[in-house]
Amino acid sequence: MSKYDLLIFDWDGTLVDSIGRIVESITVAASRCDLPILEGEAIRGIIGLGLPEAIAVLYPHINDVKLVEAFRRAYADHYHSLEIEPSPLFPGVAQALQAFRSQGCLLAVATGKGRRGLDRALAGQGWSDYFDVARCADETASKPDPLMILEILEHCGIGPERALMVGDSVFDLEMARRAGVDSVAVCYGAQPVEVLQACSPCLTINHFSELGDWLSSADADSGVVAYV
């Protein structure tokens, strides 16, 4: 299909339309913990990090371990209540992933979610055994550290030149760069296109179906940078 044997996807904001729920859950947790309520733009800017790292960025003055844990629990409780009905996949995701799989690609997830949260989300989509491998922020280093991708590459026996990372945040793109992996930025997720383009992805897309078109084109095989 293309020069890539392994496609690695972020979850929230890339495959699943969950950004609004994350912003709401952070806001609710801050209110319950008597912390300042932040603007949605600030919250969207940390989506992709593991939750402890996100809290540290949003509220750097917090050094009380009990308060951090209270925030984490409040966030998790509210988010889980919203996920009784799983966040929907973005348009075209299910069809494209099935096409990638049928064409022989390995599929992986690299996410800032915790393992329990990802497993719950995968089960909600009927995808518990769908991906070849997944790595979560609570079982390895948080993005943008490259360890998450490096562990996926090792598990799959794939070199970095044969892998592609697809994500909606600078943390995804920087993680890929540090791991020596090409990246594609999706522009419908957490962060604006101008922020993502500053990380020099191979491609930016406005709809998930554009990824398959590009992978099947000469641009993906030749490594030409393309923006849409």
Rosetta silent file (secondary structure, phi, psi, omega in degrees, C-alpha in Angstrom):
SEQUENCE: MSKYDLLIFDWDGTLVDSIGRIVESITVAASRCDLPILEGEAIRGIIGLGLPEAIAVLYPHINDVKLVEAFRRAYADHYHSLEIEPSPLFPGVAQALQAFRSQGCLLAVATGKGRRGLDRALAGQGWSDYFDVARCADETASKPDPLMILEILEHCGIGPERALMVGDSVFDLEMARRAGVDSVAVCYGAQPVEVLQACSPCLTINHFSELGDWLSSADADSGVVAYV
SCORE:     score description
SCORE:     0.000 S_00000001
   1 L     0.000  -44.778 -179.096    0.000    0.000    0.000 S_00000001
   2 L  -159.028 -169.668  179.293    2.781    2.433    0.931 S_00000001
   3 L   -80.221   -0.659 -176.868    6.205    2.504    2.483 S_00000001
   4 L  -104.097  130.128  175.767    4.684    2.004    5.966 S_00000001
   5 L   -97.705  -19.943 -175.325    4.083   -1.407    7.539 S_00000001
   6 E  -130.921  125.458  175.921    2.919   -0.063   10.912 S_00000001
   7 E  -111.727  123.859 -177.274    0.382    2.699   11.556 S_00000001
   8 E  -112.342  128.294 -175.451    0.310    4.105   15.104 S_00000001
   9 E  -119.965  135.306  161.263   -2.677    6.174   16.195 S_00000001
  10 L   -65.208  162.675 -178.585   -3.388    8.483   19.053 S_00000001
  11 L  -101.302  -72.894 -175.786   -6.862    7.817   20.497 S_00000001
  12 E   -67.694  124.726  178.070   -8.629   10.942   21.835 S_00000001
  13 L    85.679   -7.433  178.720   -9.081   13.579   19.152 S_00000001
  14 L  -114.860  -55.751  175.969   -7.628   11.362   16.426 S_00000001
  15 L   -97.243  -31.813 -170.362   -9.809    8.266   16.223 S_00000001
  16 E  -124.077  136.647 -178.639  -12.481    9.243   18.750 S_00000001
  17 L   -85.323   78.694 -173.588  -14.425   12.495   19.182 S_00000001
  18 L  -122.639    4.057 -174.228  -13.847   12.871   22.924 S_00000001
  19 H   -60.282  -43.068  179.817  -12.157   16.275   23.289 S_00000001
  20 H   -60.089  -38.399  179.280  -15.298   17.986   24.614 S_00000001
  21 H   -68.521  -36.588  178.217  -15.696   15.336   27.300 S_00000001
  22 H   -66.316  -45.317  178.829  -12.078   15.710   28.380 S_00000001
  23 H   -60.263  -46.198  179.183  -12.406   19.495   28.653 S_00000001
  24 H   -61.126  -42.272 -177.020  -15.636   19.144   30.635 S_00000001
  25 H   -68.355  -38.169  174.877  -14.109   16.547   32.973 S_00000001
  26 H   -62.788  -42.808 -179.173  -11.036   18.692   33.679 S_00000001
  27 H   -64.301  -43.794  178.613  -13.322   21.645   34.426 S_00000001
  28 H   -64.080  -42.781  179.452  -15.520   19.599   36.765 S_00000001
  29 H   -62.553  -41.503  177.980  -12.485   18.201   38.581 S_00000001
  30 H   -61.834  -42.672  179.245  -11.071   21.699   39.084 S_00000001
  31 H   -62.029  -44.142 -178.616  -14.389   22.903   40.503 S_00000001
  32 H   -67.243  -25.937 -179.013  -14.628   19.970   42.913 S_00000001
  33 L   -99.435    9.145  179.639  -11.073   20.585   44.092 S_00000001
  34 L    57.635   40.797  176.528  -11.568   24.366   44.476 S_00000001
  35 L  -106.336  157.940  179.649   -9.017   25.125   41.787 S_00000001
  36 L   -58.230  140.292  175.668   -9.242   27.915   39.195 S_00000001
  37 L   -83.900  123.897 -175.316  -11.416   27.133   36.186 S_00000001
  38 L   -97.530  159.052  176.858   -9.289   27.420   33.063 S_00000001
  39 L   -66.163  149.522  179.863  -10.224   28.379   29.529 S_00000001
  40 H   -57.705  -35.710 -179.775  -11.039   25.545   27.158 S_00000001
  41 H   -61.939  -40.243  178.774   -8.116   26.472   24.908 S_00000001
  42 H   -64.813  -40.941 -179.531   -5.649   25.955   27.755 S_00000001
  43 H   -67.725  -43.272  179.273   -7.146   22.561   28.551 S_00000001
  44 H   -60.044  -29.299 -178.025   -7.137   21.464   24.924 S_00000001
  45 L   -68.484  -17.810 -179.990   -3.450   22.348   24.810 S_00000001
  46 L  -104.775   -2.538 -179.276   -2.524   19.574   27.271 S_00000001
  47 L   -66.654  129.050 -173.519   -4.654   16.815   25.757 S_00000001
  48 L   121.122  -29.388  173.666   -2.314   14.003   24.783 S_00000001
  49 L   -75.023  158.669  167.491   -0.268   14.083   27.971 S_00000001
  50 L   -64.128  154.762 -174.958   -0.806   11.549   30.725 S_00000001
  51 H   -59.147  -44.376  177.914   -3.170   12.893   33.384 S_00000001
  52 H   -58.479  -41.182  179.300   -0.474   13.522   36.068 S_00000001
  53 H   -67.881  -37.072  178.219    1.609   15.432   33.524 S_00000001
  54 H   -64.454  -43.712  178.584   -1.466   17.369   32.356 S_00000001
  55 H   -61.547  -40.842 -178.617   -2.321   18.405   35.916 S_00000001
  56 H   -64.442  -34.232  178.400    1.264   19.553   36.467 S_00000001
  57 H   -74.498  -44.327 -176.246    1.104   21.782   33.376 S_00000001
  58 H   -71.672  -36.138 -176.004   -2.335   23.229   34.114 S_00000001
  59 L  -132.002   69.728 -174.511   -1.742   23.747   37.847 S_00000001
  60 L   -65.183  -16.005 -178.930    2.029   23.953   38.387 S_00000001
  61 L   -80.123  -11.602 -178.065    1.566   25.419   41.871 S_00000001
  62 L   -77.028  120.664  173.816    0.018   22.201   43.197 S_00000001
  63 L  -127.528   14.341  178.606    2.520   20.203   45.246 S_00000001
  64 L   -93.955  112.279 -176.652    0.017   18.432   47.499 S_00000001
  65 H   -59.936  -37.766 -179.517   -0.065   14.746   46.563 S_00000001
  66 H   -66.530  -36.658  178.572   -3.518   14.310   48.109 S_00000001
  67 H   -68.264  -41.247  176.925   -4.920   17.187   46.068 S_00000001
  68 H   -60.466  -42.383  179.568   -3.483   15.755   42.854 S_00000001
  69 H   -67.183  -38.120  177.243   -5.065   12.409   43.668 S_00000001
  70 H   -63.179  -41.373  177.308   -8.398   14.061   44.463 S_00000001
  71 H   -61.996  -46.529 -178.517   -8.248   15.844   41.096 S_00000001
  72 H   -59.490  -44.249 -178.937   -7.433   12.605   39.304 S_00000001
  73 H   -66.829  -41.320  179.335  -10.348   10.791   40.936 S_00000001
  74 H   -63.803  -41.767  177.162  -12.776   13.619   40.238 S_00000001
  75 H   -61.126  -50.827 -176.353  -11.698   13.696   36.608 S_00000001
  76 H   -61.895  -43.039 -179.014  -11.974    9.931   36.224 S_00000001
  77 H   -60.434  -45.231 -177.717  -15.372    9.742   37.928 S_00000001
  78 H   -70.820  -42.922 -179.514  -16.879   12.405   35.704 S_00000001
  79 H   -62.078  -42.384  179.579  -15.303   11.150   32.501 S_00000001
  80 H   -64.251  -34.414  177.604  -16.455    7.599   33.179 S_00000001
  81 H   -65.284  -35.128  177.569  -19.982    8.844   33.793 S_00000001
  82 H   -72.244  -30.344 -174.971  -19.951   10.475   30.365 S_00000001
  83 L   -84.185    9.238  171.173  -18.552    7.341   28.742 S_00000001
  84 L   -54.597  -38.413  167.559  -21.593    5.242   29.644 S_00000001
  85 L  -104.603  110.679 -172.560  -22.312    6.011   26.016 S_00000001
  86 L   -56.909  144.272  174.302  -18.879    5.668   24.342 S_00000001
  87 L   -56.684  139.498 -176.580  -17.469    8.676   22.516 S_00000001
  88 L   -75.673  150.792  169.540  -18.133    8.278   18.790 S_00000001
  89 E   -67.681  148.051  172.493  -15.507    7.508   16.200 S_00000001
  90 L   -67.114  152.773  179.699  -14.775   10.320   13.808 S_00000001
  91 L   -54.677  134.624  175.890  -16.340    9.885   10.357 S_00000001
  92 L    87.143   -9.885 -175.499  -14.428    7.464    8.157 S_00000001
  93 H   -65.496  -51.946 -175.664  -12.296    5.964   10.937 S_00000001
  94 H   -59.206  -44.220 -178.571  -13.862    2.485   11.053 S_00000001
  95 H   -65.903  -42.560 -177.804  -13.804    2.083    7.280 S_00000001
  96 H   -67.142  -43.988 -179.983  -10.240    3.330    6.917 S_00000001
  97 H   -62.263  -40.265  177.952   -8.836    1.143    9.698 S_00000001
  98 H   -63.234  -38.955  177.577  -10.502   -1.905    8.207 S_00000001
  99 H   -64.902  -43.634  178.488   -8.983   -1.045    4.830 S_00000001
 100 H   -59.452  -44.237 -179.450   -5.522   -0.618    6.356 S_00000001
 101 H   -63.950  -43.676 -178.353   -5.816   -3.982    8.084 S_00000001
 102 H   -65.853  -23.344  178.421   -7.034   -5.741    4.934 S_00000001
 103 L   -88.741    2.957  172.988   -4.023   -4.317    3.086 S_00000001
 104 L    96.792    6.283  178.801   -1.670   -5.936    5.590 S_00000001
 105 L   -75.159  142.266  166.163   -0.768   -3.007    7.854 S_00000001
 106 E   -79.375  142.682 -178.376   -0.118   -3.517   11.534 S_00000001
 107 E  -121.120  135.926 -179.077   -2.233   -1.162   13.664 S_00000001
 108 E  -138.303  159.243  174.276   -1.264    0.282   17.051 S_00000001
 109 E  -120.319  134.128  172.958   -2.517    2.816   19.590 S_00000001
 110 E  -127.723  111.018 -168.080   -0.268    5.206   21.541 S_00000001
 111 E  -135.726  152.846  172.559   -2.357    7.222   23.982 S_00000001
 112 L   -79.101   -5.397  176.637   -2.245    9.486   26.990 S_00000001
 113 L   -68.170  159.833  169.537   -5.144    7.497   28.445 S_00000001
 114 L   -79.169  163.370 -177.550   -4.582    5.015   31.246 S_00000001
 115 H   -60.481  -43.865 -179.956   -4.795    1.310   30.471 S_00000001
 116 H   -62.316  -40.007  179.520   -8.149    0.841   32.184 S_00000001
 117 H   -66.339  -41.714  179.005   -9.592    3.793   30.301 S_00000001
 118 H   -66.828  -44.351  179.715   -8.329    2.582   26.941 S_00000001
 119 H   -59.393  -39.394  178.275   -9.542   -0.968   27.534 S_00000001
 120 H   -65.249  -42.436 -179.786  -12.967    0.406   28.445 S_00000001
 121 H   -66.509  -41.294  178.386  -13.016    2.586   25.328 S_00000001
 122 H   -63.534  -42.362  178.436  -11.928   -0.274   23.078 S_00000001
 123 H   -62.670  -37.728  179.939  -14.600   -2.534   24.535 S_00000001
 124 H   -63.958  -26.600  177.702  -17.180    0.195   23.941 S_00000001
 125 L   -93.618   -2.678 -174.299  -16.298    0.153   20.240 S_00000001
 126 L    73.400   28.113 -173.603  -16.186   -3.644   20.069 S_00000001
 127 L  -117.743   27.999 -174.223  -12.448   -3.410   19.421 S_00000001
 128 L   -56.755  -32.932 -179.435  -10.932   -5.204   22.419 S_00000001
 129 L  -117.487   24.005 -171.671   -8.717   -7.348   20.154 S_00000001
 130 L   -79.002  -42.778 -174.976   -8.626   -5.068   17.132 S_00000001
 131 L   -90.272  149.484 -178.721   -5.174   -3.478   17.413 S_00000001
 132 L   -70.760  -30.467  179.288   -1.926   -5.416   17.273 S_00000001
 133 E  -162.366  152.080  174.738   -0.497   -3.503   20.239 S_00000001
 134 E  -142.188  147.116  174.419   -1.315   -0.494   22.416 S_00000001
 135 E  -130.263  138.654 -175.997    0.675    1.573   24.882 S_00000001
 136 E  -121.006  159.720 -172.752   -0.808    3.861   27.536 S_00000001
 137 L   -67.298  -24.249 -177.925    0.653    6.681   29.600 S_00000001
 138 L   -89.684    4.363  178.774    0.349    4.832   32.912 S_00000001
 139 L  -123.798    2.551  176.522    2.425    1.844   31.743 S_00000001
 140 L  -157.736 -169.186  179.983    5.304    3.671   30.036 S_00000001
 141 L   -73.470  143.415  177.422    6.623    7.215   29.664 S_00000001
 142 L   -70.895  151.326  170.068    4.105    9.936   28.800 S_00000001
 143 L   -55.834  147.535    6.878    4.272   11.742   25.477 S_00000001
 144 L   -91.299   12.553  173.737    6.348   13.417   24.095 S_00000001
 145 L   -54.927  138.009 -176.205    8.942   10.938   25.387 S_00000001
 146 L   -78.496   -3.458 -172.093    9.548    8.484   22.518 S_00000001
 147 H   -57.407  -37.652 -178.992    9.480    5.365   24.709 S_00000001
 148 H   -57.378  -47.681  178.671    5.847    4.610   23.893 S_00000001
 149 H   -68.981  -41.082 -178.828    6.598    4.376   20.173 S_00000001
 150 H   -61.067  -37.789  177.357    9.902    2.587   20.699 S_00000001
 151 H   -67.767  -37.260  177.274    8.130   -0.126   22.685 S_00000001
 152 H   -65.272  -44.622  178.537    5.531   -0.497   19.935 S_00000001
 153 H   -59.348  -44.542  179.974    8.263   -0.788   17.290 S_00000001
 154 H   -63.283  -43.867  179.929   10.050   -3.450   19.325 S_00000001
 155 H   -59.371  -40.670 -175.755    6.839   -5.403   19.899 S_00000001
 156 H   -87.580  -11.666 -176.698    6.056   -5.393   16.158 S_00000001
 157 L    66.268   36.637 -176.650    9.630   -5.939   14.972 S_00000001
 158 L  -116.003  136.833  175.175    9.373   -2.883   12.726 S_00000001
 159 L   -76.349  155.289 -176.783   12.059   -0.278   12.090 S_00000001
 160 H   -60.425  -28.539 -179.317   11.193    3.398   12.599 S_00000001
 161 H   -71.540  -12.385 -179.126   11.466    4.113    8.862 S_00000001
 162 H  -106.922   12.005 -177.239    8.553    1.706    8.247 S_00000001
 163 E  -121.525  153.983  179.687    6.203    3.256   10.821 S_00000001
 164 E  -136.164  131.925  176.401    3.881    6.267   10.813 S_00000001
 165 E  -102.277  132.234  179.361    2.385    8.127   13.796 S_00000001
 166 E  -120.290  121.886 -177.441   -1.009    9.822   13.378 S_00000001
 167 E  -156.690  171.974 -175.158   -2.132   12.305   16.035 S_00000001
 168 L  -114.086   11.194 -177.440   -3.834   15.593   16.841 S_00000001
 169 L  -135.843  159.717  176.743   -1.343   17.172   19.238 S_00000001
 170 H   -63.622  -25.434  179.505    2.207   18.499   19.286 S_00000001
 171 H   -67.826  -38.328  175.785    2.957   15.786   21.854 S_00000001
 172 H   -63.083  -47.461 -174.778    2.150   13.100   19.269 S_00000001
 173 H   -69.946  -38.532  178.276    4.269   14.744   16.592 S_00000001
 174 H   -69.812  -38.201  175.416    7.213   15.452   18.874 S_00000001
 175 H   -58.147  -45.465  179.181    7.107   11.882   20.207 S_00000001
 176 H   -61.966  -44.580 -179.463    7.280   10.622   16.630 S_00000001
 177 H   -59.722  -44.217 -179.045   10.185   12.918   15.781 S_00000001
 178 H   -66.388  -27.541  179.645   12.176   11.747   18.788 S_00000001
 179 H   -87.990   -3.726 -178.704   11.528    8.127   17.828 S_00000001
 180 L    75.790   27.636 -176.096   12.629    8.722   14.234 S_00000001
 181 L  -112.619  139.903  174.226    9.136    8.019   12.902 S_00000001
 182 E   -65.451  158.902 -177.942    7.224    9.998   10.278 S_00000001
 183 E  -139.654  153.939  171.743    4.018   11.695   11.388 S_00000001
 184 E  -124.950  134.552  179.254    0.645   12.888   10.125 S_00000001
 185 E  -103.109  131.638  172.554   -1.319   15.596   11.935 S_00000001
 186 E   -96.999  137.585 -170.889   -5.119   15.585   12.075 S_00000001
 187 L  -103.604   10.239 -179.395   -6.628   19.069   12.259 S_00000001
 188 L  -106.961    9.580 -174.565  -10.056   18.246   13.694 S_00000001
 189 L  -102.910 -128.254 -168.808   -8.827   17.342   17.190 S_00000001
 190 L   -80.409  -32.136 -168.747   -7.377   19.183   20.166 S_00000001
 191 L  -124.443  149.429 -175.148   -4.947   21.666   18.614 S_00000001
 192 L   -71.555  157.891 -173.155   -5.096   24.133   15.686 S_00000001
 193 H   -61.399  -36.884 -177.127   -3.440   23.461   12.359 S_00000001
 194 H   -66.713  -31.530  176.482   -0.852   26.241   12.655 S_00000001
 195 H   -69.669  -42.432 -178.936    0.448   24.734   15.902 S_00000001
 196 H   -68.924  -41.314 -179.011    0.648   21.280   14.369 S_00000001
 197 H   -64.016  -26.486  177.828    2.326   22.447   11.157 S_00000001
 198 L   -63.807  -18.621  178.722    5.098   24.021   13.232 S_00000001
 199 L   -89.544    0.979  176.074    6.133   20.434   14.100 S_00000001
 200 L    57.634   53.377  172.668    6.681   19.646   10.389 S_00000001
 201 L   -67.665  162.594  176.401    4.486   16.564    9.951 S_00000001
 202 L   -66.854  -27.044 -173.255    4.572   14.824    6.554 S_00000001
 203 E  -157.849  147.447  166.123    0.918   15.672    6.074 S_00000001
 204 E  -118.820  140.616 -177.492   -1.989   17.474    7.704 S_00000001
 205 E  -129.607  149.890  177.910   -5.522   16.202    7.143 S_00000001
 206 L  -104.562  -11.454  178.640   -8.989   17.576    7.773 S_00000001
 207 L  -144.725  141.266 -172.964  -10.820   14.261    7.392 S_00000001
 208 L   -61.935  -31.644 -178.179   -9.617   10.807    8.355 S_00000001
 209 H   -62.216  -22.727  179.700  -10.302    9.379    4.899 S_00000001
 210 H   -64.958  -24.760  179.744   -7.557   11.621    3.500 S_00000001
 211 H   -63.414  -47.150  179.563   -4.969    9.452    5.255 S_00000001
 212 H   -63.715  -38.423  178.227   -5.752    6.425    3.118 S_00000001
 213 H   -60.076  -44.252 -178.436   -5.734    8.516   -0.052 S_00000001
 214 H   -68.571  -42.141 -179.529   -2.277    9.825    0.787 S_00000001
 215 H   -62.527  -29.874 -179.577   -0.875    6.447    1.789 S_00000001
 216 L   -85.683   -5.621 -174.565   -1.994    5.047   -1.559 S_00000001
 217 L   -95.884  170.756  176.934   -0.463    7.939   -3.491 S_00000001
 218 H   -65.438  -26.710 -177.813    3.004    8.607   -4.809 S_00000001
 219 H   -59.799  -44.943 -178.141    3.454   11.290   -2.133 S_00000001
 220 H   -66.669  -38.558 -178.923    3.571    8.724    0.686 S_00000001
 221 H   -69.315  -33.460 -176.068    5.963    6.465   -1.224 S_00000001
 222 H   -93.067   -8.369 -179.770    8.334    9.270   -2.112 S_00000001
 223 L    77.316   17.346  179.668    8.187   11.041    1.234 S_00000001
 224 L   -69.673  133.169  176.212    6.971   14.299   -0.303 S_00000001
 225 L   -72.480  129.881 -179.049    5.580   16.744    2.253 S_00000001
 226 E  -136.979  137.445  177.552    1.930   17.497    1.427 S_00000001
 227 E  -122.128  138.778  178.777   -0.614   19.730    3.130 S_00000001
 228 L  -128.936    0.000    0.000   -4.360   19.672    2.558 S_00000001
